[in-house]
Amino acid sequence: MARVDGLNPYHGRIRPRRRLAEFITARAHVVTMRGFYIGRFQPYHDGHHRMVADIVDEVDELVLGIGSAGHSHTTRNPFTAGERVMMVTKSVAEFDLTTYVVPIEDLDRNSVWVSHVRSMSPSFDVAYSNNPLVIQLFEEAGVEVRQSPMFNRDVLEGTELRERMIEGGEWQHLVPDAVVTVIDEIGGIERIQRVSDTDSNGP
């Protein structure tokens, strides 16, 4: 823009380039709080879902670690990592939150477990867990750990749900609808009942 009668046309207002630079700088200083929550999710149930609902209010993004990712087709771990990724991903889609679901394989050296988790996960600022060992390991590594009140723990527990599945009991009302859909899709009830027989009678 040309100068008119010796006046500066930008006097009293911010030049466009300066405004853009300030916007970019401001965006660069926005801090994203990312949380980490790990579980075996065998299966993902309403107790897990309630904890995620609580976490949503505290973080901008959440990493959900699928623990014992290499285990499946047993009574204790009937579902594969991929199947659990489906359960979790579909269930947490209802929350207005960026989430990352990552499989985490077991490591039989507790002293380096946190380093192992970090190598498999996006970086995070705070971990969420009610597991005493997990809390201890994260705290020793200098990671802040937050706990959440247990919700209806007498029935919302993986062992209880799996026993109901094996015995043909009611379990659907204890998990998100998306989990029911995934388990039906993969024939999960038939599988856990079969592997339960195998575990009882031997291969």
C-alpha positions in Angstrom: 0.0 0.0 0.0 1.4 3.4 -1.0 2.0 6.2 1.5 -0.4 9.2 1.1 0.6 12.7 2.2 3.5 11.3 4.2 1.2 9.0 6.3 2.0 5.4 7.2 -1.0 3.3 6.2 -0.2 0.7 8.9 0.0 3.3 11.7 -2.1 2.2 14.6 -2.7 -1.4 13.5 -0.7 -4.6 13.4 0.9 -5.4 10.1 -0.5 -8.7 8.6 2.9 -10.5 8.7 3.4 -9.5 12.3 -0.1 -10.8 13.2 0.6 -14.1 11.5 4.0 -14.5 13.3 2.4 -13.8 16.7 -0.4 -16.4 15.9 2.2 -19.0 15.0 4.2 -18.2 18.2 1.1 -18.5 20.3 0.2 -21.8 18.9 3.7 -23.1 19.4 3.4 -22.4 23.1 0.1 -24.3 23.6 0.9 -27.2 25.9 -0.9 -30.5 25.2 -1.5 -32.7 28.3 -1.3 -36.3 27.3 -2.3 -39.1 29.6 -1.5 -42.8 29.5 -3.8 -45.6 30.7 -2.8 -49.3 30.4 -4.9 -52.4 30.9 -5.2 -55.9 29.6 -8.9 -55.2 28.7 -9.9 -58.8 28.6 -12.5 -57.5 27.9 -12.8 -53.7 28.0 -15.7 -53.2 30.5 -17.7 -50.4 32.1 -15.2 -50.0 34.9 -12.5 -49.2 32.4 -15.0 -46.9 30.5 -15.8 -45.0 33.7 -12.1 -44.4 34.4 -11.7 -43.1 30.8 -14.7 -40.8 31.4 -12.9 -39.4 34.5 -9.6 -38.9 32.7 -11.2 -37.0 29.8 -11.7 -34.0 32.0 -8.0 -33.8 32.9 -6.1 -34.3 29.6 -6.2 -33.2 26.0 -5.1 -36.5 24.6 -5.1 -40.1 25.9 -3.0 -43.1 25.1 -4.6 -46.4 25.9 -2.1 -49.2 26.2 -3.2 -52.8 25.4 -1.2 -54.8 28.0 -0.1 -58.4 27.5 -0.5 -57.8 23.8 1.1 -61.1 22.8 -1.3 -63.2 24.8 -4.6 -64.6 23.5 -6.7 -67.8 23.3 -6.5 -68.7 27.0 -9.1 -68.4 29.7 -7.3 -65.4 31.3 -6.5 -63.8 28.0 -9.1 -64.9 25.4 -8.9 -62.0 23.0 -6.1 -60.9 20.7 -4.4 -57.5 20.8 -6.2 -56.6 17.6 -9.6 -57.5 18.9 -9.0 -55.5 22.1 -7.9 -52.5 19.9 -11.3 -52.8 18.2 -13.1 -52.9 21.5 -11.3 -49.9 23.0 -11.3 -47.8 19.8 -15.0 -48.2 19.2 -15.9 -47.6 22.8 -13.9 -44.4 23.4 -15.1 -42.9 20.1 -18.0 -41.3 22.1 -15.6 -39.0 23.9 -14.4 -35.6 22.5 -10.8 -36.5 22.9 -7.9 -37.5 20.7 -6.9 -41.1 21.6 -4.2 -43.5 20.6 -4.6 -47.2 21.2 -1.3 -49.0 21.2 -0.4 -52.7 21.9 2.2 -53.2 24.7 3.8 -56.7 24.9 4.9 -58.0 28.2 8.4 -57.6 29.4 9.7 -59.9 32.2 12.1 -57.3 33.6 10.1 -54.9 35.8 13.1 -52.6 36.3 13.0 -51.5 32.7 9.3 -51.9 32.0 8.6 -48.1 31.9 11.3 -47.6 29.3 9.7 -50.4 27.3 6.3 -48.8 27.5 7.7 -45.4 26.5 9.4 -47.0 23.5 6.0 -48.4 22.3 3.8 -45.3 23.0 3.5 -41.7 22.1 5.1 -39.5 24.8 2.9 -38.8 27.8 2.8 -36.5 30.9 0.8 -38.5 33.4 -0.1 -42.1 33.9 -3.4 -43.5 35.3 -3.6 -46.8 37.1 -4.9 -48.5 40.2 -2.5 -51.4 39.9 0.1 -51.2 42.8 3.0 -52.6 40.8 2.3 -50.3 37.8 2.1 -47.3 40.2 5.4 -48.3 41.8 7.2 -48.7 38.5 6.0 -45.4 37.1 6.8 -43.5 40.3 10.3 -44.9 40.4 10.8 -43.7 36.9 9.6 -40.2 37.9 6.2 -40.3 36.1 3.3 -38.7 37.8 0.6 -41.3 38.6 -3.1 -40.5 39.2 -5.6 -43.0 40.6 -9.3 -43.2 40.1 -12.0 -44.5 42.4 -12.9 -48.2 41.7 -16.4 -48.4 40.2 -18.6 -51.4 41.1 -15.5 -53.5 41.5 -17.4 -56.6 42.7 -18.8 -57.3 39.2 -16.7 -55.0 37.0 -13.6 -57.1 37.1 -12.2 -59.1 34.2 -12.2 -62.4 36.0 -15.9 -62.1 36.9 -16.9 -61.2 33.3 -14.9 -64.1 31.8 -16.5 -66.5 34.2 -19.9 -65.3 33.2 -19.0 -65.8 29.6 -17.8 -69.3 30.2 -20.8 -70.3 32.2 -23.3 -68.7 29.8 -24.3 -65.9 32.3 -25.3 -62.3 31.8 -22.3 -60.1 30.9 -23.5 -57.8 28.1 -24.8 -55.1 30.5 -21.4 -54.8 32.1 -19.5 -53.6 28.9 -20.1 -50.9 26.4 -22.3 -51.8 23.4 -19.3 -51.6 21.1 -17.6 -54.4 23.0 -20.7 -56.7 22.7 -20.7 -56.1 19.0 -17.0 -57.0 18.7 -17.3 -60.1 20.8 -20.3 -61.3 18.8 -18.4 -60.5 15.5 -15.4 -62.7 16.5 -17.3 -65.5 18.1 -15.7 -64.6 21.4 -18.1 -66.5 23.7 -17.6 -69.8 21.8 -13.8 -69.3 21.9 -13.5 -68.6 25.6 -15.8 -71.6 26.4 -13.6 -73.8 24.2 -10.3 -72.6 25.6 -11.7 -73.0 29.1 -12.3 -76.7 28.4 -8.8 -77.0 27.0 -7.3 -75.3 30.1 -9.3 -77.6 32.3 -8.6 -80.9 30.5 -5.2 -80.2 29.0 -4.2 -80.0 25.3 
